[in-house]
Amino acid sequence: MSQLIQEPAEAGVTSQKVSFDHVALREKYRQERDKRLRQDGQEQYLEVAVTCDEYLKDPYADPIVRDPVVRETDVFIIGGGFGGLLAAVRLQQAGVSDYVMVERAGDYGGTWYWNRYPGAQCDIESYVYMPLLEEMGYIPTEKYAFGTEILEYSRSIGRKFGLYERTYFQTEVKDLSWDDEAARWRITTDRGDKFSARFVCMSTGPLQRPKLPGIPGITSFKGHSFHTSRWDYSYTGGDQTGNLEGLKDKRVAIIGTGATSIQAVPHLAAYAQELYVIQRTPISVGFRGNKPTDPEWAKSLQPGWQQARMDNFNAITHGMPVDVDLVQDSWTKIFGEIGVFLGSDGSRAQMVDFQLMEQIRARVDQEVKDPATAESLKPYYNIMCKRPGFHDSYLPSFNKPNVTLVDTQGAGVERITEKGLVVNGREYEVDCLIYATGFEYQTKLSRRNGYEIHGRNGQPLSDKWKDGLSTLWGYHIRDFPNCFILGNGQSAVTPNFTHMLNEAGKHVAYVVKHCLDERVDVFEPTAEAEQAWVDHVMSFAGIKQQYDRECTPSYYNNEGQVNDVALTRNNFYPGGAVAFINILREWREKGDFAQFQQRKR
Ligand code: NDP
């Protein structure tokens, strides 16, 4: 465990009740939201490849030299993060052995490959987050594992299941085109490879493309800069555990206070000569309470324990009644009290939400000595308006004399100059600027992935989706046969992201096995089934919009553009992951393919 993690006694979300004036609070929430609302929504962000493609370079691996490949395969998997790994393992377990993987990075790990900033840690309990623990015979060392352990674990999945032999790293897909006559996907890459595959499975991650804020002057800074997903240890010194010795004589600014920033800030605060934390909207910081794994507990686990624990966590985070809370952390505490926002009683949930957020705000007062700084760090919005954060060392960082919170009052950075940045008319001169500004979400898939997908008759997917997504279950697309898209759009999400990836892997394996066994060459949803799913997803839109409308902008609510129909269609399935998993399970059990059109050999 990092030495920076402290164990505060009564901090964070507690069941202690606090009193509040809910009318005044609601008004305060609206005022804070209105400060942040902007007309340009998602357009406020810049495409990193256009603004500064240096920020995309891989600082972690030496270039691989290899000749182009020409290869036929049954399944072509794009992405070597947990989604791709789970698809590969589930295929293998179903008896499908002819598949290859490509991955842009130099190794497996996906988000854990790229996000190696100091303090990177999974804030979902590792016993439910790290997949395949029973198959791997592995128990994470801590309740919340750090990035290095998760990255190494990803590699060990690759080794155990023999995936390295069929993976092409540092390889970017350039085009995917469906050849209807041959019933094959034709795939080209930046390495000059030519693959041909019966099926394509894309698991490229919903938050994989770094995004940059559209701050005037962003390219004019003459100091050192990078995005948190490409941490430059050659400049900062140290590694993921900290020890950023290179910053001892440096003035550093970190822009953004999201889930990433709160993990990195304590390490920057420990080493930088001067640290400016540039905040637009405060994040909610709940109690973490990390601890080493108890070996006695690990020994007591019975077969099937991980799926049971995952299901228990999933049920609680969907507001469903359970006999026991196995994970017992801030996530289950929040959702256990509040219920998921859909399907729960609105006014009751709102009162519980106020209560929880009052506790979050009270924690700031407990942890931060300077009252003005504490006030600035308090979030005024409903808890699921933004990704909640959990940390025990972030707030105390602001008690250090070298750390300054720069509160932009919702306006963001005014300008970037050659020497630093300007907020509220004041210039802060720095040596190093770190962008903790997050990732593109629900922008065009081709923009995020860097390639287009051409379906039947050469139709680009961007064209089919110009008015928003159209899919069956988020995975299948009419006129793009034999192609699985494992993303969030029109599919379910849950705080434990790998839970859904595991379900997706099982689904892919089931469909591919069925097609290979039944000699089905072309498999796609009927137009009616696809439309019915889109209609079903959209039938929840009103409820979600109602919640989102009250929210401060974030990628959770389309940056405040709540009424945009196309963006609403791109949203996740609001019926919840429990219902979604049941839909898929029942479909598999029935073995009824009425929603699909199948062309046999
Ligand atoms: P986020 O998108 O959550 O945060 C970006 C930050 O940049 C926000 O604080 C945002 O402010 C700020 N920002 C954007 N534009 C400007 C501007 N013009 N001026 C000033 N500030 C600006 O990105 P993160 O990388 O923190 O997190 C992304 C996601 O990654 C998380 O939501 C989570 O899903 C995942 N993650 C998960 C972790 C885990 O442990 N499982 C750990 C880390 C990340 P504002 O809030 O006002 O928009």
Boltz pocket constraint, residues with backbone or C-beta under 6 A from the ligand:
constraints:
  - pocket:
      binder: B
      contacts: [[A, 36], [A, 121], [A, 122], [A, 123], [A, 124], [A, 207], [A, 213], [A, 214], [A, 215], [A, 255], [A, 256], [A, 257], [A, 258], [A, 259], [A, 260], [A, 261], [A, 278], [A, 279], [A, 280], [A, 281], [A, 282], [A, 387], [A, 408], [A, 410], [A, 411], [A, 412], [A, 413], [A, 436], [A, 437], [A, 438], [A, 439], [A, 553], [A, 554], [A, 555]]
      max_distance: 6.0
